């Protein structure tokens, strides 16, 4: 049974002592900028870099803090001992995927936002680096047939090949080296592979965003353990997860033309004769509002993620600040068919801890739809309990939409109740087959829910490419307004983690926009 989690020492004095860097003064964004990029996730980071390289001065607005990288300090919270550093404006940790109990946490400006929408919880990043801070680092290109099932004629699979290659290079992706796979903290990964083979599956190796030299340094005790003890969902302190802070964003700032302003949350968007007008809240480290102000720009690139970008545009259209936006804005949102799965215990998994990087995946089409399972770890367990975790993704068709609630002024995600039932059924069939072939069960003790579709860590859609925008992310109805993030993707990336596709699509789109002069 998983250990009961107890909250870490918390409160502003503790956070100030642990991470004094996030309490440094943040310069206010200019009153007017030629170009603004909202967000610092995958699509936004690519866009900022390429615009800076093209000679444009770019103001980047990020609602979260700029967290440091340190090989010896516990910069972030973790799943075992959650606190406010982990979560964005929450008072308890999110609904657990495993046996981790919910515990009170300080409402703070942490790195993971989790919001409830009926029976679905949506996870997304908050902080310089966006979703790259909190994802498991897997970089997977969808297979041709799945890609074409999602994008149809809007995107050409072969034409995207050079952009996928550019994205993989830009993110520093590579497969897990054999010596890392063979180490103790990856025992669960080797057991996962053996179970999949017993069930007749061919393993596919996964490219990861990880810096394997730092992972090796963790293994030999040269730096504080992070990746090898299952830290990932709430950030990796030592840079072992080579997130956007170390790649695209670092290069963008090195141009001298890109300026990132943390703790700047965009609330509303409108326009006037000079361009776009943004209402921005400047935040304290605990995500409380210090002041609100209005700033402007001539060009606006939205990269606040599918949830943030979609909500901003739906509110702008339906309150009349951008009334000419398409009726397709707010439509086509999906979960990428996400689920967390656990089976076991498998007593062959006898490592001391479970490391977080993923090594392999499988694909199954026997259920009538495409299903993938990724070699994962079981979050929230301080030791290896011989449980085997998987991240599942299904090529599903259920979609939600964003709606302005005029009584509150908030934009809500409307998700069909039980909308993930087909995802759950498809994954359970595959998962149970694997468990049966290895003579183990599914679920265990408090983990009796063997397939958890209550959440998504891959929110996609809401401003879909070729529907609410043209085929390069230019928003219908307004010149010089662009979407550059996962909001462009129609609810699924074809049983693959979305990060690589979002990055590749951003590379493709910004190349065309720069070449065309807008």
Secondary structure, DSSP 8 states (H G I E B T S, - for coil): --------S-SHHHHHHH-GGGGS------SEEEEEEE--SHHHHHHHHHHHHTT--EEEE-SS------SSS--S--SSS--GGGBBS-SB----SSS----B----B-SEEEEEETTEEEEEE-STTGGGGTS--EE----HHHHHHHHTTSS-TTTTHHHHHHHHHHHT-EE--HHHHTSGGGHHHHHHHHHHHHTT---EE-EE-B-HHHHHHHHTTSS--SGGGT--TT--TTS-B--GGGTHHHHHHHTSSEEEESSEEEEEEEEETTEEEEEEEEE-TTS-EEEEEEEEEEEEEE-SHHHHHHHHHHHHHHHTTTTTS-TTTTEEEE-TTEEEEEEE--TT---SS------EEEEE-TTSS-EEEEE---TT-SS--SEEEEEEEE-----BEEEEETTTTEEEEE--TTTTHHHHHHHHHHHHHHHHHTT--BS-GGG--SEE-SEES--EEES-TTTTB-TTSBBTT-TTEEE-SGGGS-S--SSS-SHHHHHHHHHHHHHHHHHHT-
